[in-house]
Amino acid sequence: MMSVTPIAAFQDNYIWLIQSDDNPRVAVVDPGDARPVMEALESRGLTLDTILITHHHQDHTGGLPELIERYQPRVVGPHNPAIHGIDERVGDGDSFRLQGRLFEVMEVPGHTLDHIAFVSSGMPGLLFCGDTLFSGGCGRLFEGTPEQMHHSLSRLAALPEETLVFPAHEYTLANLAFASAAEPNNPARDTLNAECEQLRSLGRPTLPTLIGREKQINPFLRSDEVALQRHLEQEGRLSAPSGQEDSPLAAFTALRQWKDNF
C-alpha cells in the first residue's frame, strides 16, 4: 500500500512524501527546501531513496543539493540541463518503477516548457502534477502558450476520474474564489468551497483532489461548457462567436488572462 503525505514548505508549497507500506526508504516530490524534508525524515526514522522533479523553478528544486549530499538519492526529472543533480532524465511516455509501482511520465508544458507530470495507474491512480493543475485552477504561463497549457490540461483531464491529484501548492480557496466569478452557477464548486474553508480553518490541507472533482468545479477544465463561455462574453472577456460556439481554447485563454489579474 502506497501512502502520500504532505510536507509543508515556504508559504504554501507542499513537498509530497511517498512511502510504500512500512518501507523506511521513501521518495519526495519537488523538494524546494531541504530542511523540512530532513526534519520529516528524521522524526519518522526514514531515509530518502528517490526525488521526483516536475520542473526547474527554485521552489521545486532548491533543496536538491543538500538532499543529494546527505542521502545520495536517485533523482528523476525532466530533460533540462539547468536542473543540476538529476541522474535519470525522463520525457513523455517514459516509465520507471518507484517502490514497486509503475509510474509513467507525461510532458505537460505551459507553466514552464520543461514541465512533466508523474502518473501511476492503480487503485487509486496517483498524479503528481507540480504547477500544471491545481484544485480549482492551473499554473500561470511563465514560458508556455495557452495552446500548450490547454492541451496539457486536456491530457490530465482524460485520466480516470478517481485519480488522486497532488499539486504542489495550497491555492485552493483563492482558485475557488476566481472560479465563482468565472462560473457563478456551479453548486458542486460551492459545496467544495465550504468543505475547503472548514479544512483550512482546522489547519488541514485541501489536497489531494480528484480528476473527477476538478472536471466538475475547475473552470480551466470546463472551457468547453457553453454556459461558461456565455458568461465570459457577458463579462466582456470573450467576443461573441461569429459562427458556432466559441472554441474551448479561446475560452481557456480568456480565463487565464482574467485570472492573471484577478
ChimeraX commands (.cxc) that place a marker at each C-alpha (Angstrom):
marker #1 position 0.00,0.00,0.00 radius 0.5
marker #1 position 1.44,3.37,-1.04 radius 0.5
marker #1 position 0.79,6.40,1.15 radius 0.5
marker #1 position 1.32,10.06,0.24 radius 0.5
marker #1 position 1.62,12.78,2.88 radius 0.5
marker #1 position 2.40,16.50,2.59 radius 0.5
marker #1 position 5.43,18.26,3.96 radius 0.5
marker #1 position 4.69,21.97,4.22 radius 0.5
marker #1 position 7.34,24.34,2.85 radius 0.5
marker #1 position 7.64,28.08,2.33 radius 0.5
marker #1 position 4.29,29.88,2.48 radius 0.5
marker #1 position 2.09,27.47,0.53 radius 0.5
marker #1 position 4.19,24.70,-1.04 radius 0.5
marker #1 position 3.66,21.00,-0.47 radius 0.5
marker #1 position 6.53,18.56,-0.85 radius 0.5
marker #1 position 4.85,15.19,-1.22 radius 0.5
marker #1 position 6.36,12.25,0.68 radius 0.5
marker #1 position 5.69,8.82,-0.85 radius 0.5
marker #1 position 6.04,5.67,1.22 radius 0.5
marker #1 position 5.20,2.07,0.36 radius 0.5
marker #1 position 3.87,0.04,3.30 radius 0.5
marker #1 position 6.35,0.38,6.16 radius 0.5
marker #1 position 9.42,0.70,3.94 radius 0.5
marker #1 position 11.73,3.24,5.62 radius 0.5
marker #1 position 13.17,4.26,2.24 radius 0.5
marker #1 position 10.88,6.90,0.78 radius 0.5
marker #1 position 10.53,9.36,-2.09 radius 0.5
marker #1 position 9.69,13.07,-2.19 radius 0.5
marker #1 position 8.34,15.25,-4.99 radius 0.5
marker #1 position 9.67,18.76,-5.73 radius 0.5
marker #1 position 11.74,19.50,-2.60 radius 0.5
marker #1 position 12.20,23.24,-2.86 radius 0.5
marker #1 position 13.60,23.34,0.66 radius 0.5
marker #1 position 15.75,20.60,2.19 radius 0.5
marker #1 position 15.18,21.47,5.84 radius 0.5
marker #1 position 11.52,20.42,6.26 radius 0.5
marker #1 position 12.24,17.23,4.32 radius 0.5
marker #1 position 15.14,16.29,6.59 radius 0.5
marker #1 position 13.09,17.11,9.68 radius 0.5
marker #1 position 10.23,14.91,8.47 radius 0.5
marker #1 position 12.56,12.04,7.63 radius 0.5
marker #1 position 14.46,12.17,10.91 radius 0.5
marker #1 position 11.34,12.46,13.06 radius 0.5
marker #1 position 9.89,9.33,11.41 radius 0.5
marker #1 position 13.07,7.27,11.13 radius 0.5
marker #1 position 13.05,7.37,7.32 radius 0.5
marker #1 position 15.72,7.80,4.68 radius 0.5
marker #1 position 15.45,9.38,1.27 radius 0.5
marker #1 position 15.67,6.94,-1.65 radius 0.5
marker #1 position 14.22,8.92,-4.60 radius 0.5
marker #1 position 13.43,12.50,-5.58 radius 0.5
marker #1 position 10.97,13.36,-8.35 radius 0.5
marker #1 position 11.24,16.78,-10.01 radius 0.5
marker #1 position 8.46,18.25,-12.19 radius 0.5
marker #1 position 10.14,21.46,-13.42 radius 0.5
marker #1 position 13.02,23.84,-12.85 radius 0.5
marker #1 position 11.57,26.55,-10.62 radius 0.5
marker #1 position 13.58,27.14,-7.46 radius 0.5
marker #1 position 10.71,26.45,-5.08 radius 0.5
marker #1 position 10.66,22.92,-6.53 radius 0.5
marker #1 position 14.41,22.25,-6.83 radius 0.5
marker #1 position 16.13,24.39,-4.19 radius 0.5
marker #1 position 16.61,21.54,-1.74 radius 0.5
marker #1 position 18.33,19.23,-4.22 radius 0.5
marker #1 position 22.00,19.99,-3.44 radius 0.5
marker #1 position 21.67,19.45,0.31 radius 0.5
marker #1 position 19.46,16.37,0.00 radius 0.5
marker #1 position 21.76,14.79,-2.59 radius 0.5
marker #1 position 24.79,15.41,-0.41 radius 0.5
marker #1 position 23.15,13.89,2.66 radius 0.5
marker #1 position 21.25,10.91,1.21 radius 0.5
marker #1 position 22.63,10.23,-2.32 radius 0.5
marker #1 position 19.12,9.54,-3.65 radius 0.5
marker #1 position 18.08,8.64,-7.17 radius 0.5
marker #1 position 16.80,11.84,-8.81 radius 0.5
marker #1 position 14.27,11.63,-11.65 radius 0.5
marker #1 position 13.34,14.73,-13.62 radius 0.5
marker #1 position 12.92,16.45,-16.98 radius 0.5
marker #1 position 15.42,16.87,-19.81 radius 0.5
marker #1 position 16.55,20.30,-18.66 radius 0.5
marker #1 position 20.30,20.70,-18.17 radius 0.5
marker #1 position 19.67,23.75,-16.00 radius 0.5
marker #1 position 18.49,21.42,-13.22 radius 0.5
marker #1 position 21.66,20.08,-11.64 radius 0.5
marker #1 position 21.62,16.75,-9.86 radius 0.5
marker #1 position 19.17,14.78,-11.99 radius 0.5
marker #1 position 20.62,11.37,-12.82 radius 0.5
marker #1 position 17.58,9.92,-14.59 radius 0.5
marker #1 position 16.16,12.30,-17.15 radius 0.5
marker #1 position 12.74,11.34,-18.50 radius 0.5
marker #1 position 10.26,12.56,-21.10 radius 0.5
marker #1 position 6.83,11.85,-22.48 radius 0.5
marker #1 position 5.96,8.16,-22.48 radius 0.5
marker #1 position 8.89,7.08,-20.35 radius 0.5
marker #1 position 8.19,4.89,-17.35 radius 0.5
marker #1 position 10.01,3.83,-14.21 radius 0.5
marker #1 position 9.32,1.93,-11.00 radius 0.5
marker #1 position 9.07,3.58,-7.64 radius 0.5
marker #1 position 8.79,1.28,-4.63 radius 0.5
marker #1 position 7.44,-1.47,-6.85 radius 0.5
marker #1 position 4.80,0.69,-8.53 radius 0.5
marker #1 position 4.96,1.70,-12.20 radius 0.5
marker #1 position 4.94,5.43,-12.96 radius 0.5
marker #1 position 4.57,6.99,-16.39 radius 0.5
marker #1 position 5.82,10.41,-17.47 radius 0.5
marker #1 position 3.67,12.99,-19.21 radius 0.5
marker #1 position 5.11,16.15,-20.70 radius 0.5
marker #1 position 2.75,18.99,-19.71 radius 0.5
marker #1 position 4.27,22.27,-20.93 radius 0.5
marker #1 position 2.56,25.56,-20.21 radius 0.5
marker #1 position 3.66,26.79,-16.80 radius 0.5
marker #1 position 7.21,26.04,-17.97 radius 0.5
marker #1 position 8.45,24.37,-21.13 radius 0.5
marker #1 position 10.21,21.57,-19.23 radius 0.5
marker #1 position 7.24,20.66,-17.03 radius 0.5
marker #1 position 6.45,16.97,-16.61 radius 0.5
marker #1 position 3.94,15.05,-14.50 radius 0.5
marker #1 position 4.20,11.62,-12.92 radius 0.5
marker #1 position 1.21,9.28,-13.21 radius 0.5
marker #1 position 0.64,5.86,-11.70 radius 0.5
marker #1 position -2.47,3.88,-12.53 radius 0.5
marker #1 position -3.97,1.57,-9.97 radius 0.5
marker #1 position -6.44,1.74,-7.11 radius 0.5
marker #1 position -6.30,4.59,-6.71 radius 0.5
marker #1 position -4.37,6.25,-9.50 radius 0.5
marker #1 position -1.86,8.90,-8.47 radius 0.5
marker #1 position -0.92,12.13,-10.28 radius 0.5
marker #1 position 1.92,14.41,-9.22 radius 0.5
marker #1 position 1.43,17.46,-11.41 radius 0.5
marker #1 position 3.60,20.19,-9.89 radius 0.5
marker #1 position 2.28,23.59,-11.00 radius 0.5
marker #1 position 0.25,22.47,-14.02 radius 0.5
marker #1 position -3.07,21.58,-12.38 radius 0.5
marker #1 position -4.28,22.94,-9.05 radius 0.5
marker #1 position -7.54,22.33,-7.28 radius 0.5
marker #1 position -9.84,24.86,-8.91 radius 0.5
marker #1 position -7.11,26.32,-11.10 radius 0.5
marker #1 position -3.96,25.90,-13.17 radius 0.5
marker #1 position -0.46,27.36,-13.28 radius 0.5
marker #1 position 0.49,30.70,-14.74 radius 0.5
marker #1 position 2.01,30.66,-18.21 radius 0.5
marker #1 position 5.56,31.74,-17.47 radius 0.5
marker #1 position 7.09,30.11,-20.55 radius 0.5
marker #1 position 4.44,28.22,-22.49 radius 0.5
marker #1 position 1.46,29.27,-24.58 radius 0.5
marker #1 position -2.27,28.98,-23.90 radius 0.5
marker #1 position -2.38,26.27,-26.58 radius 0.5
marker #1 position 0.26,24.24,-24.76 radius 0.5
marker #1 position -1.37,24.57,-21.35 radius 0.5
marker #1 position -4.84,23.81,-22.69 radius 0.5
marker #1 position -3.51,20.66,-24.34 radius 0.5
marker #1 position -1.62,19.64,-21.19 radius 0.5
marker #1 position -4.71,20.08,-19.02 radius 0.5
marker #1 position -6.81,18.16,-21.52 radius 0.5
marker #1 position -4.41,15.24,-21.21 radius 0.5
marker #1 position -4.65,15.30,-17.43 radius 0.5
marker #1 position -8.44,15.60,-17.55 radius 0.5
marker #1 position -8.54,12.41,-19.64 radius 0.5
marker #1 position -7.10,10.37,-16.76 radius 0.5
marker #1 position -9.53,8.19,-14.78 radius 0.5
marker #1 position -11.85,10.32,-12.67 radius 0.5
marker #1 position -10.86,8.55,-9.44 radius 0.5
marker #1 position -7.19,9.54,-9.90 radius 0.5
marker #1 position -5.84,11.35,-6.84 radius 0.5
marker #1 position -4.22,14.67,-7.79 radius 0.5
marker #1 position -1.29,16.04,-5.79 radius 0.5
marker #1 position -0.48,19.64,-6.83 radius 0.5
marker #1 position 2.47,21.47,-5.32 radius 0.5
marker #1 position 0.64,24.44,-3.76 radius 0.5
marker #1 position -2.20,25.19,-1.36 radius 0.5
marker #1 position -4.03,27.57,-3.69 radius 0.5
marker #1 position -7.49,26.03,-3.47 radius 0.5
marker #1 position -9.52,28.76,-1.75 radius 0.5
marker #1 position -8.08,31.52,-3.92 radius 0.5
marker #1 position -8.73,29.45,-7.02 radius 0.5
marker #1 position -12.31,28.74,-5.98 radius 0.5
marker #1 position -12.91,32.46,-5.46 radius 0.5
marker #1 position -11.93,33.02,-9.08 radius 0.5
marker #1 position -13.96,30.01,-10.19 radius 0.5
marker #1 position -17.00,31.58,-8.55 radius 0.5
marker #1 position -16.54,34.72,-10.62 radius 0.5
marker #1 position -15.88,32.78,-13.82 radius 0.5
marker #1 position -18.80,30.35,-13.46 radius 0.5
marker #1 position -21.26,31.72,-10.87 radius 0.5
marker #1 position -23.81,28.92,-11.12 radius 0.5
marker #1 position -21.90,25.83,-10.03 radius 0.5
marker #1 position -23.35,24.13,-6.92 radius 0.5
marker #1 position -20.61,21.47,-6.83 radius 0.5
marker #1 position -18.00,24.21,-6.60 radius 0.5
marker #1 position -19.89,25.98,-3.82 radius 0.5
marker #1 position -20.10,22.74,-1.83 radius 0.5
marker #1 position -16.37,22.12,-2.25 radius 0.5
marker #1 position -15.56,25.68,-1.23 radius 0.5
marker #1 position -17.41,25.23,2.07 radius 0.5
marker #1 position -15.58,21.95,2.70 radius 0.5
marker #1 position -12.21,23.52,1.95 radius 0.5
marker #1 position -12.88,26.53,4.17 radius 0.5
marker #1 position -13.54,24.11,7.02 radius 0.5
marker #1 position -10.34,22.17,6.32 radius 0.5
marker #1 position -8.21,25.32,6.26 radius 0.5
marker #1 position -9.81,26.60,9.47 radius 0.5
marker #1 position -8.52,23.40,11.08 radius 0.5
marker #1 position -5.06,23.85,9.53 radius 0.5
marker #1 position -5.52,20.87,7.23 radius 0.5
marker #1 position -4.65,20.63,3.52 radius 0.5
marker #1 position -7.39,20.79,0.91 radius 0.5
marker #1 position -5.40,18.28,-1.14 radius 0.5
marker #1 position -5.29,15.81,-2.74 radius 0.5
marker #1 position -8.15,16.43,-5.12 radius 0.5
marker #1 position -9.64,14.13,-7.76 radius 0.5
marker #1 position -9.69,14.37,-11.55 radius 0.5
marker #1 position -13.46,13.81,-11.49 radius 0.5
marker #1 position -13.95,16.59,-8.95 radius 0.5
marker #1 position -11.81,19.01,-10.94 radius 0.5
marker #1 position -13.85,18.35,-14.08 radius 0.5
marker #1 position -16.91,19.47,-12.13 radius 0.5
marker #1 position -15.53,22.61,-10.48 radius 0.5
marker #1 position -12.33,23.80,-12.20 radius 0.5
marker #1 position -13.09,26.42,-14.89 radius 0.5
marker #1 position -9.81,25.66,-16.67 radius 0.5
marker #1 position -11.05,22.12,-17.29 radius 0.5
marker #1 position -14.51,23.39,-18.27 radius 0.5
marker #1 position -13.72,25.82,-21.08 radius 0.5
marker #1 position -15.92,23.77,-23.43 radius 0.5
marker #1 position -19.01,24.50,-21.30 radius 0.5
marker #1 position -21.35,26.77,-23.24 radius 0.5
marker #1 position -22.70,28.44,-20.07 radius 0.5
marker #1 position -19.17,29.36,-19.01 radius 0.5
marker #1 position -18.38,30.72,-22.46 radius 0.5
marker #1 position -21.54,32.86,-22.44 radius 0.5
marker #1 position -20.61,34.26,-19.03 radius 0.5
marker #1 position -17.18,35.22,-20.36 radius 0.5
marker #1 position -18.95,37.07,-23.18 radius 0.5
marker #1 position -21.22,38.87,-20.71 radius 0.5
marker #1 position -18.14,39.94,-18.77 radius 0.5
marker #1 position -16.61,41.34,-21.96 radius 0.5
marker #1 position -13.74,38.88,-21.81 radius 0.5
marker #1 position -14.67,36.84,-24.87 radius 0.5
marker #1 position -16.03,38.01,-28.20 radius 0.5
marker #1 position -19.38,36.65,-29.26 radius 0.5
marker #1 position -18.90,33.74,-31.67 radius 0.5
marker #1 position -19.10,34.54,-35.37 radius 0.5
marker #1 position -20.27,31.06,-36.25 radius 0.5
marker #1 position -20.81,28.20,-33.88 radius 0.5
marker #1 position -19.91,28.12,-30.22 radius 0.5
marker #1 position -16.58,29.53,-29.09 radius 0.5
marker #1 position -13.63,27.21,-29.14 radius 0.5
marker #1 position -12.58,25.85,-25.75 radius 0.5
marker #1 position -9.11,27.27,-26.42 radius 0.5
marker #1 position -10.46,30.81,-26.81 radius 0.5
marker #1 position -12.40,30.45,-23.58 radius 0.5
marker #1 position -9.39,28.97,-21.79 radius 0.5
marker #1 position -7.19,31.86,-22.98 radius 0.5
marker #1 position -9.74,34.39,-21.74 radius 0.5
marker #1 position -9.94,32.63,-18.37 radius 0.5
marker #1 position -6.17,32.56,-17.93 radius 0.5
marker #1 position -5.85,36.25,-18.80 radius 0.5
marker #1 position -8.63,37.11,-16.35 radius 0.5
marker #1 position -7.09,35.02,-13.58 radius 0.5
marker #1 position -3.70,36.69,-14.07 radius 0.5
marker #1 position -5.22,39.97,-12.92 radius 0.5
marker #1 position -7.94,38.71,-10.59 radius 0.5
marker link #1:1,2 radius 0.2
marker link #1:2,3 radius 0.2
marker link #1:3,4 radius 0.2
marker link #1:4,5 radius 0.2
marker link #1:5,6 radius 0.2
marker link #1:6,7 radius 0.2
marker link #1:7,8 radius 0.2
marker link #1:8,9 radius 0.2
marker link #1:9,10 radius 0.2
marker link #1:10,11 radius 0.2
marker link #1:11,12 radius 0.2
marker link #1:12,13 radius 0.2
marker link #1:13,14 radius 0.2
marker link #1:14,15 radius 0.2
marker link #1:15,16 radius 0.2
marker link #1:16,17 radius 0.2
marker link #1:17,18 radius 0.2
marker link #1:18,19 radius 0.2
marker link #1:19,20 radius 0.2
marker link #1:20,21 radius 0.2
marker link #1:21,22 radius 0.2
marker link #1:22,23 radius 0.2
marker link #1:23,24 radius 0.2
marker link #1:24,25 radius 0.2
marker link #1:25,26 radius 0.2
marker link #1:26,27 radius 0.2
marker link #1:27,28 radius 0.2
marker link #1:28,29 radius 0.2
marker link #1:29,30 radius 0.2
marker link #1:30,31 radius 0.2
marker link #1:31,32 radius 0.2
marker link #1:32,33 radius 0.2
marker link #1:33,34 radius 0.2
marker link #1:34,35 radius 0.2
marker link #1:35,36 radius 0.2
marker link #1:36,37 radius 0.2
marker link #1:37,38 radius 0.2
marker link #1:38,39 radius 0.2
marker link #1:39,40 radius 0.2
marker link #1:40,41 radius 0.2
marker link #1:41,42 radius 0.2
marker link #1:42,43 radius 0.2
marker link #1:43,44 radius 0.2
marker link #1:44,45 radius 0.2
marker link #1:45,46 radius 0.2
marker link #1:46,47 radius 0.2
marker link #1:47,48 radius 0.2
marker link #1:48,49 radius 0.2
marker link #1:49,50 radius 0.2
marker link #1:50,51 radius 0.2
marker link #1:51,52 radius 0.2
marker link #1:52,53 radius 0.2
marker link #1:53,54 radius 0.2
marker link #1:54,55 radius 0.2
marker link #1:55,56 radius 0.2
marker link #1:56,57 radius 0.2
marker link #1:57,58 radius 0.2
marker link #1:58,59 radius 0.2
marker link #1:59,60 radius 0.2
marker link #1:60,61 radius 0.2
marker link #1:61,62 radius 0.2
marker link #1:62,63 radius 0.2
marker link #1:63,64 radius 0.2
marker link #1:64,65 radius 0.2
marker link #1:65,66 radius 0.2
marker link #1:66,67 radius 0.2
marker link #1:67,68 radius 0.2
marker link #1:68,69 radius 0.2
marker link #1:69,70 radius 0.2
marker link #1:70,71 radius 0.2
marker link #1:71,72 radius 0.2
marker link #1:72,73 radius 0.2
marker link #1:73,74 radius 0.2
marker link #1:74,75 radius 0.2
marker link #1:75,76 radius 0.2
marker link #1:76,77 radius 0.2
marker link #1:77,78 radius 0.2
marker link #1:78,79 radius 0.2
marker link #1:79,80 radius 0.2
marker link #1:80,81 radius 0.2
marker link #1:81,82 radius 0.2
marker link #1:82,83 radius 0.2
marker link #1:83,84 radius 0.2
marker link #1:84,85 radius 0.2
marker link #1:85,86 radius 0.2
marker link #1:86,87 radius 0.2
marker link #1:87,88 radius 0.2
marker link #1:88,89 radius 0.2
marker link #1:89,90 radius 0.2
marker link #1:90,91 radius 0.2
marker link #1:91,92 radius 0.2
marker link #1:92,93 radius 0.2
marker link #1:93,94 radius 0.2
marker link #1:94,95 radius 0.2
marker link #1:95,96 radius 0.2
marker link #1:96,97 radius 0.2
marker link #1:97,98 radius 0.2
marker link #1:98,99 radius 0.2
marker link #1:99,100 radius 0.2
marker link #1:100,101 radius 0.2
marker link #1:101,102 radius 0.2
marker link #1:102,103 radius 0.2
marker link #1:103,104 radius 0.2
marker link #1:104,105 radius 0.2
marker link #1:105,106 radius 0.2
marker link #1:106,107 radius 0.2
marker link #1:107,108 radius 0.2
marker link #1:108,109 radius 0.2
marker link #1:109,110 radius 0.2
marker link #1:110,111 radius 0.2
marker link #1:111,112 radius 0.2
marker link #1:112,113 radius 0.2
marker link #1:113,114 radius 0.2
marker link #1:114,115 radius 0.2
marker link #1:115,116 radius 0.2
marker link #1:116,117 radius 0.2
marker link #1:117,118 radius 0.2
marker link #1:118,119 radius 0.2
marker link #1:119,120 radius 0.2
marker link #1:120,121 radius 0.2
marker link #1:121,122 radius 0.2
marker link #1:122,123 radius 0.2
marker link #1:123,124 radius 0.2
marker link #1:124,125 radius 0.2
marker link #1:125,126 radius 0.2
marker link #1:126,127 radius 0.2
marker link #1:127,128 radius 0.2
marker link #1:128,129 radius 0.2
marker link #1:129,130 radius 0.2
marker link #1:130,131 radius 0.2
marker link #1:131,132 radius 0.2
marker link #1:132,133 radius 0.2
marker link #1:133,134 radius 0.2
marker link #1:134,135 radius 0.2
marker link #1:135,136 radius 0.2
marker link #1:136,137 radius 0.2
marker link #1:137,138 radius 0.2
marker link #1:138,139 radius 0.2
marker link #1:139,140 radius 0.2
marker link #1:140,141 radius 0.2
marker link #1:141,142 radius 0.2
marker link #1:142,143 radius 0.2
marker link #1:143,144 radius 0.2
marker link #1:144,145 radius 0.2
marker link #1:145,146 radius 0.2
marker link #1:146,147 radius 0.2
marker link #1:147,148 radius 0.2
marker link #1:148,149 radius 0.2
marker link #1:149,150 radius 0.2
marker link #1:150,151 radius 0.2
marker link #1:151,152 radius 0.2
marker link #1:152,153 radius 0.2
marker link #1:153,154 radius 0.2
marker link #1:154,155 radius 0.2
marker link #1:155,156 radius 0.2
marker link #1:156,157 radius 0.2
marker link #1:157,158 radius 0.2
marker link #1:158,159 radius 0.2
marker link #1:159,160 radius 0.2
marker link #1:160,161 radius 0.2
marker link #1:161,162 radius 0.2
marker link #1:162,163 radius 0.2
marker link #1:163,164 radius 0.2
marker link #1:164,165 radius 0.2
marker link #1:165,166 radius 0.2
marker link #1:166,167 radius 0.2
marker link #1:167,168 radius 0.2
marker link #1:168,169 radius 0.2
marker link #1:169,170 radius 0.2
marker link #1:170,171 radius 0.2
marker link #1:171,172 radius 0.2
marker link #1:172,173 radius 0.2
marker link #1:173,174 radius 0.2
marker link #1:174,175 radius 0.2
marker link #1:175,176 radius 0.2
marker link #1:176,177 radius 0.2
marker link #1:177,178 radius 0.2
marker link #1:178,179 radius 0.2
marker link #1:179,180 radius 0.2
marker link #1:180,181 radius 0.2
marker link #1:181,182 radius 0.2
marker link #1:182,183 radius 0.2
marker link #1:183,184 radius 0.2
marker link #1:184,185 radius 0.2
marker link #1:185,186 radius 0.2
marker link #1:186,187 radius 0.2
marker link #1:187,188 radius 0.2
marker link #1:188,189 radius 0.2
marker link #1:189,190 radius 0.2
marker link #1:190,191 radius 0.2
marker link #1:191,192 radius 0.2
marker link #1:192,193 radius 0.2
marker link #1:193,194 radius 0.2
marker link #1:194,195 radius 0.2
marker link #1:195,196 radius 0.2
marker link #1:196,197 radius 0.2
marker link #1:197,198 radius 0.2
marker link #1:198,199 radius 0.2
marker link #1:199,200 radius 0.2
marker link #1:200,201 radius 0.2
marker link #1:201,202 radius 0.2
marker link #1:202,203 radius 0.2
marker link #1:203,204 radius 0.2
marker link #1:204,205 radius 0.2
marker link #1:205,206 radius 0.2
marker link #1:206,207 radius 0.2
marker link #1:207,208 radius 0.2
marker link #1:208,209 radius 0.2
marker link #1:209,210 radius 0.2
marker link #1:210,211 radius 0.2
marker link #1:211,212 radius 0.2
marker link #1:212,213 radius 0.2
marker link #1:213,214 radius 0.2
marker link #1:214,215 radius 0.2
marker link #1:215,216 radius 0.2
marker link #1:216,217 radius 0.2
marker link #1:217,218 radius 0.2
marker link #1:218,219 radius 0.2
marker link #1:219,220 radius 0.2
marker link #1:220,221 radius 0.2
marker link #1:221,222 radius 0.2
marker link #1:222,223 radius 0.2
marker link #1:223,224 radius 0.2
marker link #1:224,225 radius 0.2
marker link #1:225,226 radius 0.2
marker link #1:226,227 radius 0.2
marker link #1:227,228 radius 0.2
marker link #1:228,229 radius 0.2
marker link #1:229,230 radius 0.2
marker link #1:230,231 radius 0.2
marker link #1:231,232 radius 0.2
marker link #1:232,233 radius 0.2
marker link #1:233,234 radius 0.2
marker link #1:234,235 radius 0.2
marker link #1:235,236 radius 0.2
marker link #1:236,237 radius 0.2
marker link #1:237,238 radius 0.2
marker link #1:238,239 radius 0.2
marker link #1:239,240 radius 0.2
marker link #1:240,241 radius 0.2
marker link #1:241,242 radius 0.2
marker link #1:242,243 radius 0.2
marker link #1:243,244 radius 0.2
marker link #1:244,245 radius 0.2
marker link #1:245,246 radius 0.2
marker link #1:246,247 radius 0.2
marker link #1:247,248 radius 0.2
marker link #1:248,249 radius 0.2
marker link #1:249,250 radius 0.2
marker link #1:250,251 radius 0.2
marker link #1:251,252 radius 0.2
marker link #1:252,253 radius 0.2
marker link #1:253,254 radius 0.2
marker link #1:254,255 radius 0.2
marker link #1:255,256 radius 0.2
marker link #1:256,257 radius 0.2
marker link #1:257,258 radius 0.2
marker link #1:258,259 radius 0.2
marker link #1:259,260 radius 0.2
marker link #1:260,261 radius 0.2
marker link #1:261,262 radius 0.2
view
